[in-house]
């Protein structure tokens, strides 16, 4: 008999942690049941505290792209830990990590390591505002860029699957300059926009590929008004291929955000761009960002060991495996008479019911976010169809009228 059961641990956890978890999506509220508490993991498997083994299709929502307890990564972290776990001072591996990432991503010339994807996105937005001297930002409904105040509006991930349309505690002032547009539709921009932030593949509301021409049209729209284009590649970075989404879709942003894969399972994030753009970051420029654990020696050891194994051959194998899995799921569900859609981009995939959902207008209106739009159902957020047609250009920047119906929880996302 195990010392503890999942149910026992969950009850204890609920006494000392909100909802019994340290990230809302783990609470199982959107799917029901009791969360499993992991005891160990290896390769494609995890074991809970009751000794039950599971095939793990989640793999920590992306970081463990090579499976759990990868021997090369484990050895690298073990050696690094023996030399100290944190210094608050520069290390050689930080330089090696930055060099490796820049060598893989065309246009990425300089970067700053941080401790999470949320921190990377928050810092990248500040960088864009500082570099352009503008305040307004545009994001897309259902895209998740972490839990910083000005990016939570109409987000995917846990915000969606908890049935929340926004977040309490975020004042109107924090999102007054955040404008929300429907994903896969190119908004009309003007010279007040500092940056347009987008998940090149929307991977926090299932897996929603960009419509043909969408990302290129965003690039052109930003160039037209002098705004920056930000690719949030926390999920797609070094997963779609060596150069991430910008290589896969042949569209180069001004600023990138990275995370997950580059940490090999340890907490890490990064943001970067050209030398000209990154010259705005302190100590070179006036945009401040810092962190005690930035460039942590264990995270960089794991990240370098991870990237060293992600060769072209490895990506080919990953995509072949994902293709086989997607085809197999479609076949199994089809044989059982259960309708299913399995969207896939490279090795990134999900499955969902093709139940029809309300479509957005072909003339969407951008939404300056306020407290009223956060507390009501947002027709341009959780109702966006993942299979939207080619991008529509251009929509007007006018407030949307929120409805008063309560938002429905979304299926659990892959992040």
C-alpha positions in Angstrom: 0.0 0.0 0.0 1.3 3.5 -0.8 2.0 5.9 2.0 -0.3 8.5 0.4 -3.1 8.4 -2.1 -3.9 11.1 -4.7 -7.1 11.9 -2.9 -5.3 12.2 0.5 -2.6 14.5 -0.9 -5.2 16.6 -2.8 -7.1 17.2 0.5 -3.9 18.1 2.3 -2.8 20.4 -0.5 -6.2 22.2 -0.5 -5.5 23.3 3.1 -2.1 24.9 2.3 -2.4 25.9 -1.5 -5.2 27.7 -3.3 -7.3 25.0 -5.0 -4.6 22.5 -3.9 -2.3 23.3 -6.8 0.4 25.8 -7.8 -1.1 26.4 -11.3 -4.8 26.4 -11.9 -4.9 24.0 -14.9 -3.6 21.2 -12.6 -6.7 21.3 -10.4 -8.8 19.2 -12.9 -11.8 21.6 -12.5 -12.5 21.7 -16.2 -12.4 17.9 -16.6 -13.5 16.6 -13.1 -11.9 14.1 -10.9 -8.9 14.1 -8.6 -5.5 15.2 -9.9 -2.8 12.5 -9.9 0.3 13.4 -7.8 3.5 12.4 -9.7 6.1 10.3 -7.8 8.5 9.8 -10.7 8.8 9.9 -14.5 11.0 8.3 -17.1 10.8 8.5 -20.9 7.1 8.6 -22.0 5.8 7.5 -18.6 4.8 9.1 -15.3 4.0 7.2 -12.1 1.7 8.6 -9.4 2.1 8.2 -5.7 -0.2 5.1 -5.8 2.1 3.3 -8.2 -0.1 3.8 -11.3 1.8 4.2 -14.5 0.5 6.6 -17.2 1.5 7.3 -20.8 2.3 11.0 -20.7 1.1 12.9 -23.7 1.6 16.2 -21.9 5.3 16.1 -21.0 5.1 19.1 -18.7 3.3 21.1 -21.5 6.3 21.1 -23.7 9.6 21.3 -21.9 10.3 17.6 -21.9 10.3 17.2 -25.7 12.8 14.3 -25.4 10.9 12.6 -22.6 11.3 12.5 -18.9 14.6 12.1 -17.1 16.6 12.3 -20.4 20.0 10.8 -19.3 22.1 13.5 -21.0 20.1 16.3 -19.4 20.1 14.5 -16.0 23.9 14.1 -16.1 24.4 17.8 -17.1 22.3 19.1 -14.3 23.9 16.7 -11.8 27.4 18.0 -12.7 26.3 21.6 -12.7 24.6 21.2 -9.2 27.8 19.9 -7.8 29.4 23.2 -8.6 26.7 25.3 -7.0 23.1 26.0 -7.8 23.1 29.8 -8.1 25.7 32.6 -8.1 24.0 35.9 -9.0 27.0 36.4 -11.3 27.7 35.7 -15.0 28.7 32.2 -16.2 30.2 30.7 -19.4 27.1 28.6 -20.0 24.9 31.8 -20.3 27.1 32.9 -23.1 27.1 29.4 -24.7 23.3 29.3 -24.4 22.8 32.7 -26.0 25.2 31.8 -28.8 23.4 28.5 -29.5 20.0 30.1 -29.7 21.1 33.0 -31.9 22.8 30.6 -34.2 19.5 28.7 -34.8 17.1 31.6 -35.2 17.6 34.0 -38.2 17.5 37.6 -37.1 18.0 36.8 -33.4 21.2 38.6 -32.6 21.0 39.2 -28.9 18.9 37.9 -26.0 18.3 38.1 -22.3 17.7 35.0 -20.2 15.0 35.2 -17.5 13.2 32.6 -15.3 9.8 32.0 -17.1 7.8 32.5 -20.2 5.6 35.0 -18.3 8.7 37.1 -17.4 9.9 36.9 -21.0 6.7 38.2 -22.5 6.3 40.9 -19.8 9.8 42.1 -20.5 9.5 41.9 -24.3 6.4 44.2 -24.1 8.3 46.7 -22.0 11.2 46.5 -24.5 8.8 47.2 -27.4 7.2 50.2 -25.7 10.6 51.6 -24.7 12.1 51.1 -28.2 9.2 52.7 -30.0 8.2 55.3 -27.5 4.6 54.1 -27.8 2.1 52.7 -25.3 -0.6 50.6 -27.0 -0.2 46.9 -27.6 -2.4 44.5 -29.7 -2.9 40.8 -28.7 -5.2 38.2 -30.1 -8.1 36.5 -28.4 -7.2 33.0 -27.1 -3.5 33.7 -27.3 -1.8 33.3 -23.9 1.3 35.4 -23.1 1.7 34.6 -19.3 -0.1 36.2 -16.4 1.3 39.7 -16.3 -1.5 42.3 -15.9 -1.6 43.9 -19.3 -1.6 40.5 -21.2 -4.3 38.6 -19.4 -7.1 40.0 -21.4 -8.9 37.4 -23.5 -6.1 34.9 -22.8 -6.1 31.2 -23.4 -4.5 28.6 -21.1 -5.8 28.5 -17.5 -7.7 31.7 -18.0 -9.9 29.9 -20.5 -10.3 26.5 -19.0 -11.2 27.9 -15.6 -14.2 29.6 -17.2 -12.8 33.1 -16.5 -13.0 35.9 -19.1 -10.3 37.9 -17.3 -8.8 38.3 -13.9 -9.8 40.0 -10.7 -7.2 42.3 -9.3 -6.2 43.7 -12.6 -7.2 47.4 -12.7 -8.5 49.2 -15.7 -5.3 51.2 -15.9 -3.2 48.1 -16.4 -5.1 47.1 -19.6 -6.2 50.5 -20.8 -3.6 50.3 -23.6 -4.2 46.6 -24.5 -6.3 46.0 -27.6 -7.7 42.5 -28.3 -8.2 41.3 -31.9 -9.6 38.0 -33.2 -6.9 35.5 -34.0 -6.2 34.9 -37.7 -7.6 38.3 -38.7 -5.2 41.2 -39.4 -6.3 44.4 -37.5 -6.0 47.9 -38.8 -3.1 49.5 -37.0 -2.0 53.1 -36.5 1.0 55.0 -35.2 -0.1 54.6 -31.6 0.7 50.9 -31.6 4.0 49.8 -30.0 3.8 46.1 -30.7 1.6 43.3 -32.0 2.0 40.2 -29.9 1.0 36.8 -31.3 1.4 33.1 -30.8 2.5 32.1 -34.3 0.6 28.8 -33.7 -2.1 29.4 -31.1 -1.3 26.5 -28.8 -3.3 27.6 -25.7 -6.7 26.9 -27.1 -5.9 23.6 -28.6 -3.6 23.8 -31.6 -4.8 26.5 -34.1 -2.5 27.0 -37.1 -2.2 30.5 -38.6 -4.4 31.0 -41.6 -2.4 31.2 -44.9 -0.8 34.6 -45.1 -1.8 35.7 -41.7 1.7 36.1 -40.2 3.1 37.7 -43.3 0.2 40.1 -43.4 0.9 41.0 -39.7 4.5 41.7 -40.6 3.4 44.0 -43.4 0.9 45.8 -41.2 3.4 46.4 -38.5 6.0 47.7 -41.0 3.4 50.1 -42.4 3.0 52.0 -39.1 6.3 51.4 -37.5 5.1 49.0 -34.9 7.0 46.0 -33.7 5.9 42.4 -34.3 6.4 40.0 -31.3 6.4 36.2 -31.7 5.6 34.5 -28.5 7.5 31.2 -29.1 7.4 29.9 -25.6 5.7 26.8 -27.0 6.7 26.8 -30.7 10.4 27.8 -30.1 12.8 25.0 -30.9 9.8 22.6 -31.1 8.6 23.2 -34.7 12.2 23.0 -35.9 15.7 24.3 -35.2 14.6 27.9 -36.0 11.2 27.7 -34.4 8.1 29.3 -36.0 9.8 32.2 -37.6 11.8 29.6 -39.7 8.8 27.3 -40.2 6.6 30.1 -41.6 9.4 32.2 -43.1 8.3 35.4 -41.2 10.7 37.3 -39.0 9.4 39.3 -36.1 11.2 42.1 -34.3 11.1 40.5 -30.9 10.9 36.8 -29.8 9.9 35.2 -26.5 11.1 31.7 -25.6 10.7 29.2 -22.8 9.8 25.6 -22.1 12.1 23.6 -24.4 15.2 25.8 -23.8 15.2 24.8 -20.1 15.1 21.1 -20.5 12.4 20.9 -17.8 13.9 23.6 -15.5 12.4 27.1 -15.1 13.7 29.4 -17.8 12.6 32.0 -20.4 14.3 34.3 -22.8 13.5 37.3 -25.0 15.5 38.8 -27.8 15.8 40.5 -31.1 18.3 42.4 -33.2 21.2 44.2 -31.6 19.6 47.5 -32.5 16.4 46.5 -30.6 18.1 44.9 -27.6 20.3 48.0 -27.2 17.3 49.5 -25.4 17.7 47.1 -22.5 19.7 48.2 -19.4 22.6 48.5 -18.9 22.9 49.6 -22.6 19.6 51.5 -22.7 16.8 52.8 -20.5 14.5 49.8 -20.4 15.2 48.1 -17.1 14.8 44.3 -16.5 16.8 42.2 -14.1 16.5 39.0 -12.1 18.5 37.2 -9.3 18.0 33.8 -10.9 18.3 34.9 -14.6 20.8 32.6 -16.4 20.6 30.0 -13.6 23.5 27.5 -13.9 21.3 24.5 -13.7 18.8 25.8 -16.2 21.5 26.6 -18.7 23.1 23.2 -18.2 19.8 21.5 -19.0 19.0 23.8 -21.9 22.4 23.3 -23.6 22.1 19.5 -23.2 18.6 19.7 -24.6 19.4 21.8 -27.7 22.5 19.7 -28.4 20.2 16.7 -29.0 17.7 18.6 -31.1 19.3 18.0 -34.5 17.6 18.0 -37.9 17.3 14.3 -37.6 15.7 14.6 -34.2 13.1 17.0 -35.5 12.3 14.7 -38.5 11.8 11.8 -36.0 9.6 14.0 -33.8 7.4 15.0 -36.7 7.1 11.5 -38.0 6.0 10.3 -34.5 3.5 13.1 -34.2 2.1 12.3 -37.7 1.7 8.6 -36.8 0.0 9.5 -33.5 -2.4 12.0 -35.2 -3.3 9.5 -37.9 -3.8 6.8 -35.3 -6.1 8.9 -33.1 -8.2 9.8 -36.1 -8.5 6.2 -37.1 -9.3 4.9 -33.6 -11.9 7.6 -33.0 -13.3 7.1 -36.5 -13.7 3.3 -36.0 -15.6 4.1 -32.8 -17.9 6.5 -34.6 -16.7 9.5 -32.5 -16.1 12.7 -34.5 -12.7 14.2 -33.8 -10.3 16.7 -35.3 -6.6 16.4 -34.7 -4.8 19.6 -35.8 -1.0 19.3 -36.1 1.9 21.6 -36.9 5.2 19.7 -37.0 5.3 17.8 -33.7 2.8 20.1 -32.0 -0.7 18.6 -32.0 -4.0 18.3 -30.1 -7.4 16.6 -30.5 -10.9 18.0 -30.0 -14.5 17.5 -30.9 -15.6 19.3 -34.1 -18.7 20.6 -32.4 -19.7 23.8 -34.3 -19.0 27.0 -32.4 -20.2 30.5 -33.1 -18.1 32.2 -35.7 -16.7 35.7 -35.4 -17.8 38.5 -37.7 -15.9 38.9 -41.0 -15.5 42.5 -40.0 -14.2 42.1 -36.4 -13.7 45.1 -34.2 -10.8 45.5 -31.9 -11.5 45.8 -28.2 -9.8 48.2 -25.8 -10.0 46.2 -22.6 -11.8 47.5 -19.6 -13.2 46.0 -16.3 -16.6 45.6 -18.0 -15.2 43.5 -20.9 -13.1 41.4 -18.4 -16.1 40.5 -16.3 -18.4 39.6 -19.2 -18.5 37.1 -22.0 -16.2 38.2 -24.9 -17.5 37.1 -28.2 -14.1 37.7 -29.8 -12.2 35.5 -27.4 -13.3 31.9 -26.5 -15.7 31.8 -29.5 -12.9 32.1 -32.2 -13.1 29.2 -34.6 -9.8 27.2 -34.8 -10.6 26.6 -38.5 -11.0 30.2 -39.6 -10.6 31.1 -43.3 -7.8 33.2 -44.7 -7.1 36.4 -42.9 -9.4 39.4 -43.3 -7.8 42.8 -43.7 -8.6 45.2 -42.3 -10.8 45.6 -39.2 -11.5 48.9 -37.5 -10.2 49.9 -34.0 -13.5 50.4 -32.2 -14.8 49.0 -28.9 -16.8 45.8 -29.0 -20.1 45.7 -27.0 -19.7 42.9 -24.4 -22.5 40.4 -23.8 -23.9 39.6 -20.4 -23.8 35.8 -20.7 -21.3 33.8 -18.6 -18.4 32.3 -20.5 -18.2 28.6 -20.8 -15.1 26.7 -19.8 -12.9 25.6 -22.6 -11.3 22.2 -23.0 -8.0 21.9 -21.1 -5.2 23.5 -23.1 -1.7 22.1 -23.8 -0.1 24.8 -21.6 
